[in-house]
Amino acid sequence: MTSTHNPSILLKRILNLVEPTPLLLIKDNINHNGQTILNEILISIASSHEVIFVSFETLNKPKFADKFICMDNFNQINRLPELVKTHTTSAKKTVIIIDSLNYISSNDITGIIAELSRSGNIIGIYHEDIPEKYNDDNEYYPSINGLLDFMSNIIIEMELPDEEEILENNYKFNINKNMNQFNENKIKLTYRRKSGRSLEYNFHINYLKHDYTFISEDQQDTNTVETPEMLQGLTTFNLSTSDKQKKAKEQVDLPFLEAQQFTTGGAIVYEFEKDDDYDEEDPFEDPF
């Protein structure tokens, strides 16, 4: 069995930067940033790679970075491949970490990634919940998110527990003070093979024990019968049901359940109230 057929081995190879890729893309959000999975990669390559950290959002040089490039001047973005090249050495393998790909425009992203890939492995973090800047030059040009999906053959997406409830609180600006402090969570791995076939796996990761558990399709089917993807595209309304809504639905007593207790035929169950006007002489008014 090859590594591409064993999900757990494949994930370990990816975290060790053994699987070839022009861009290892990590998609995160405000509630769970990609630093957790990035730490797992840094632990795996602790002494084998030289780390060049390209900063758009980080003020100070991280401890794990050998070289630090601060992109405080956005007019210098096109010079990024040149700046990285001056910092690379031939002593070790080079990994280039970009803390946010959102600041690079869709017009420049393909050229920059292509140039950077010549200097070493690229790990880029993309924040999915940041609105993308509109492309004034060509409204039909692909979005940066779509371009990143196309360029990368390895994508890791951070998933949230109780995602619907957390997102609802975010819309109300009720930001959880304990956000990004997860000791464990689920991730979705998309691995695109050379043939073009995409493989998708889900894992449960314990960041304290550095333990990765593959979630099989059978486990997913038993845990979640209904998924939002099943209902997408059917209508403009939200047809999906959260776990909280399902639990509340199961606790509701359906009306006329008493009628189902009759063994033969059907029956009408009527409960009289004090204000009912019942006429014994009118046969049509007899509910029985």
C-alpha positions as CSV (number, residue, x, y, z in Angstrom):
1,M,0.0,0.0,0.0
2,T,1.5,3.3,-1.0
3,S,1.5,6.5,1.0
4,T,-1.2,8.0,-1.2
5,H,-3.5,5.2,-0.3
6,N,-2.8,5.4,3.4
7,P,-4.2,8.7,4.7
8,S,-2.3,8.7,8.0
9,I,1.0,8.1,6.3
10,L,0.2,10.7,3.6
11,L,-0.5,13.4,6.2
12,K,2.8,12.6,8.0
13,R,4.7,12.9,4.7
14,I,3.0,16.2,4.0
15,L,3.8,17.6,7.5
16,N,7.5,16.5,6.9
17,L,7.4,18.3,3.5
18,V,8.3,15.1,1.7
19,E,5.3,15.2,-0.8
20,P,6.3,17.5,-3.7
21,T,4.1,20.6,-4.1
22,P,4.6,24.1,-5.4
23,L,2.4,25.5,-2.6
24,L,1.2,23.9,0.6
25,L,-2.0,25.9,1.2
26,I,-3.5,26.3,4.7
27,K,-7.0,27.8,4.9
28,D,-8.0,29.2,8.2
29,N,-10.4,31.7,9.8
30,I,-10.7,34.2,12.7
31,N,-11.7,31.5,15.2
32,H,-9.0,29.0,14.3
33,N,-5.9,30.3,12.6
34,G,-3.4,28.1,10.7
35,Q,-0.6,28.5,13.3
36,T,-1.6,25.3,15.0
37,I,-1.0,23.1,11.9
38,L,2.0,25.2,11.0
39,N,3.5,24.4,14.4
40,E,3.1,20.7,13.5
41,I,5.1,21.2,10.3
42,L,7.8,23.2,12.1
43,I,8.2,20.4,14.7
44,S,8.6,17.8,11.9
45,I,11.3,19.9,10.0
46,A,13.0,21.3,13.1
47,S,16.6,20.8,11.9
48,S,16.3,19.8,8.3
49,H,15.1,23.1,6.7
50,E,16.0,26.7,6.8
51,V,12.9,28.8,7.4
52,I,12.4,32.1,5.7
53,F,9.3,33.9,7.2
54,V,7.6,36.5,5.0
55,S,5.5,38.8,7.2
56,F,2.4,40.8,6.2
57,E,0.8,40.6,9.6
58,T,3.5,39.6,12.1
59,L,5.4,42.5,13.7
60,N,8.3,40.6,15.3
61,K,10.5,37.8,14.0
62,P,9.2,34.4,15.3
63,K,11.7,32.2,17.1
64,F,11.5,29.4,14.5
65,A,12.4,31.8,11.6
66,D,16.0,31.8,10.4
67,K,15.4,34.8,8.1
68,F,12.6,37.4,8.5
69,I,11.3,39.5,5.6
70,C,8.8,42.2,6.7
71,M,6.5,43.3,3.8
72,D,5.4,46.6,5.4
73,N,5.7,48.4,2.0
74,F,3.0,46.8,-0.2
75,N,4.6,48.5,-3.2
76,Q,7.5,46.0,-2.8
77,I,5.3,42.9,-3.2
78,N,6.5,42.2,-6.7
79,R,10.1,42.3,-5.4
80,L,9.3,39.5,-2.9
81,P,10.9,36.6,-5.0
82,E,14.1,38.7,-5.3
83,L,14.2,39.4,-1.6
84,V,13.7,35.8,-0.7
85,K,16.5,34.7,-3.2
86,T,19.0,37.0,-1.4
87,H,18.2,35.2,1.9
88,T,18.5,31.6,0.7
89,T,21.6,29.5,1.2
90,S,22.6,26.1,-0.1
91,A,23.4,24.6,3.3
92,K,19.9,23.3,3.9
93,K,16.6,22.9,2.2
94,T,14.6,26.1,2.2
95,V,11.0,26.5,3.3
96,I,9.2,29.9,2.7
97,I,6.3,30.6,5.0
98,I,3.9,33.4,4.1
99,D,1.7,34.4,7.0
100,S,-1.1,35.8,4.8
101,L,-1.6,35.4,1.1
102,N,-4.6,37.8,1.2
103,Y,-2.4,40.8,0.7
104,I,-1.2,39.7,-2.7
105,S,-3.5,40.6,-5.5
106,S,-5.0,38.0,-7.9
107,N,-3.0,39.7,-10.7
108,D,0.3,39.0,-9.0
109,I,-0.2,35.8,-7.1
110,T,0.6,33.3,-9.9
111,G,3.8,35.0,-10.9
112,I,5.0,35.4,-7.3
113,I,4.3,31.8,-6.3
114,A,6.0,30.5,-9.5
115,E,9.1,32.5,-8.8
116,L,9.2,31.7,-5.1
117,S,8.9,27.9,-5.8
118,R,12.3,28.0,-7.4
119,S,13.9,29.0,-4.1
120,G,12.2,26.3,-1.9
121,N,9.0,24.8,-0.5
122,I,6.2,27.3,0.0
123,I,3.7,27.3,2.9
124,G,1.0,29.9,2.6
125,I,-1.8,30.8,4.9
126,Y,-5.1,32.2,3.4
127,H,-7.8,33.7,5.7
128,E,-11.1,32.6,4.2
129,D,-13.2,35.0,6.2
130,I,-11.5,38.2,4.9
131,P,-13.4,39.8,2.0
132,E,-11.4,39.7,-1.2
133,K,-10.5,42.9,-3.0
134,Y,-12.5,43.4,-6.2
135,N,-10.4,43.2,-9.4
136,D,-11.0,46.5,-11.2
137,D,-9.0,45.5,-14.3
138,N,-11.0,42.4,-15.2
139,E,-14.3,41.5,-13.4
140,Y,-14.2,38.0,-15.0
141,Y,-10.7,37.2,-13.7
142,P,-10.6,34.3,-11.2
143,S,-10.6,35.1,-7.5
144,I,-7.4,34.7,-5.5
145,N,-9.0,31.8,-3.6
146,G,-9.7,30.0,-6.9
147,L,-6.2,30.7,-8.2
148,L,-4.7,29.3,-5.0
149,D,-6.8,26.2,-5.2
150,F,-5.6,25.7,-8.8
151,M,-1.9,26.2,-8.0
152,S,-1.8,24.0,-4.9
153,N,-2.1,20.3,-5.0
154,I,-2.1,20.1,-1.1
155,I,-4.8,22.1,0.8
156,I,-5.4,21.9,4.6
157,E,-8.6,23.5,5.8
158,M,-9.2,24.2,9.5
159,E,-12.6,23.0,10.8
160,L,-14.4,24.3,13.9
161,P,-16.4,22.6,16.6
162,D,-20.0,24.0,16.7
163,E,-19.1,26.0,13.6
164,E,-22.7,27.3,13.0
165,E,-23.0,28.7,16.5
166,I,-19.5,30.3,16.4
167,L,-20.2,32.0,13.0
168,E,-23.6,33.3,14.3
169,N,-21.8,34.8,17.3
170,N,-19.2,36.4,15.0
171,Y,-22.0,38.1,13.0
172,K,-23.2,39.6,16.2
173,F,-19.7,40.6,17.2
174,N,-19.8,38.3,20.1
175,I,-16.2,37.1,19.7
176,N,-15.1,34.2,21.8
177,K,-12.3,35.3,24.1
178,N,-10.9,31.7,24.0
179,M,-10.6,31.6,20.2
180,N,-7.6,29.8,18.7
181,Q,-6.9,28.0,21.9
182,F,-7.8,24.5,20.7
183,N,-5.9,21.5,22.0
184,E,-7.5,19.4,19.3
185,N,-9.7,19.9,16.2
186,K,-10.6,18.4,12.8
187,I,-8.9,19.3,9.5
188,K,-9.8,18.5,6.0
189,L,-7.0,17.5,3.7
190,T,-7.3,17.7,-0.1
191,Y,-4.5,16.0,-2.1
192,R,-4.5,16.3,-5.8
193,R,-2.5,13.6,-7.6
194,K,-0.6,14.0,-10.9
195,S,-3.4,12.3,-12.7
196,G,-5.7,15.2,-11.6
197,R,-7.8,13.1,-9.2
198,S,-8.5,14.8,-5.9
199,L,-8.4,12.8,-2.7
200,E,-10.2,14.2,0.4
201,Y,-9.5,13.0,3.9
202,N,-10.7,14.2,7.4
203,F,-8.4,14.0,10.4
204,H,-8.7,14.6,14.1
205,I,-5.5,16.2,15.5
206,N,-4.4,16.4,19.1
207,Y,-1.9,19.2,19.2
208,L,-0.7,18.3,22.7
209,K,0.2,14.7,21.8
210,H,0.9,15.4,18.1
211,D,-1.4,12.6,17.3
212,Y,-3.3,12.3,14.0
213,T,-6.4,10.1,13.7
214,F,-8.0,9.5,10.3
215,I,-11.8,9.8,10.2
216,S,-13.1,7.2,7.9
217,E,-16.2,7.6,5.7
218,D,-18.1,5.1,7.8
219,Q,-17.5,7.2,11.0
220,Q,-18.6,10.3,9.2
221,D,-21.8,8.7,8.0
222,T,-22.7,7.5,11.5
223,N,-22.0,10.9,13.0
224,T,-23.6,13.1,10.5
225,V,-26.4,11.9,8.3
226,E,-27.1,15.3,6.8
227,T,-24.4,17.6,5.5
228,P,-24.8,21.2,4.1
229,E,-23.1,20.2,0.9
230,M,-26.0,17.8,0.1
231,L,-28.4,20.7,0.1
232,Q,-26.3,23.3,-1.7
233,G,-27.6,24.6,-5.0
234,L,-31.2,23.4,-4.4
235,T,-32.5,26.7,-3.3
236,T,-31.5,30.1,-2.0
237,F,-32.9,29.2,1.4
238,N,-30.8,27.5,4.1
239,L,-32.1,23.9,4.3
240,S,-29.4,22.5,6.5
241,T,-30.0,21.6,10.1
242,S,-27.6,22.1,13.0
243,D,-27.2,19.5,15.7
244,K,-28.9,21.8,18.2
245,Q,-31.9,22.2,15.9
246,K,-32.0,18.4,15.4
247,K,-32.0,17.8,19.1
248,A,-34.8,20.3,19.7
249,K,-36.8,18.7,16.8
250,E,-36.6,15.3,18.4
251,Q,-38.0,16.6,21.7
252,V,-41.2,18.0,20.2
253,D,-44.3,15.8,20.8
254,L,-46.2,15.5,17.5
255,P,-49.9,16.1,17.6
256,F,-52.5,13.3,17.5
257,L,-50.0,10.6,18.5
258,E,-52.8,9.1,20.6
259,A,-54.7,8.2,17.4
260,Q,-51.8,5.9,16.4
261,Q,-52.5,3.6,19.4
262,F,-55.7,2.2,17.9
263,T,-55.1,-1.2,16.5
264,T,-57.8,-1.2,13.8
265,G,-58.9,1.5,11.4
266,G,-58.6,5.2,12.1
267,A,-59.9,7.4,14.9
268,I,-60.6,11.0,15.7
269,V,-59.5,12.0,19.2
270,Y,-61.2,15.1,20.5
271,E,-60.7,16.7,23.8
272,F,-63.6,18.8,25.1
273,E,-63.0,22.2,26.5
274,K,-65.2,24.1,28.9
275,D,-66.5,26.5,26.4
276,D,-67.5,23.9,23.8
277,D,-71.2,24.0,22.8
278,Y,-72.2,20.3,22.3
279,D,-75.7,19.5,21.1
280,E,-76.7,15.9,21.8
281,E,-79.6,16.0,19.4
282,D,-77.4,16.9,16.4
283,P,-75.8,13.6,15.1
284,F,-73.4,15.5,12.9
285,E,-71.9,17.2,15.9
286,D,-70.8,13.9,17.5
287,P,-67.0,13.8,17.1
288,F,-67.1,10.0,17.7
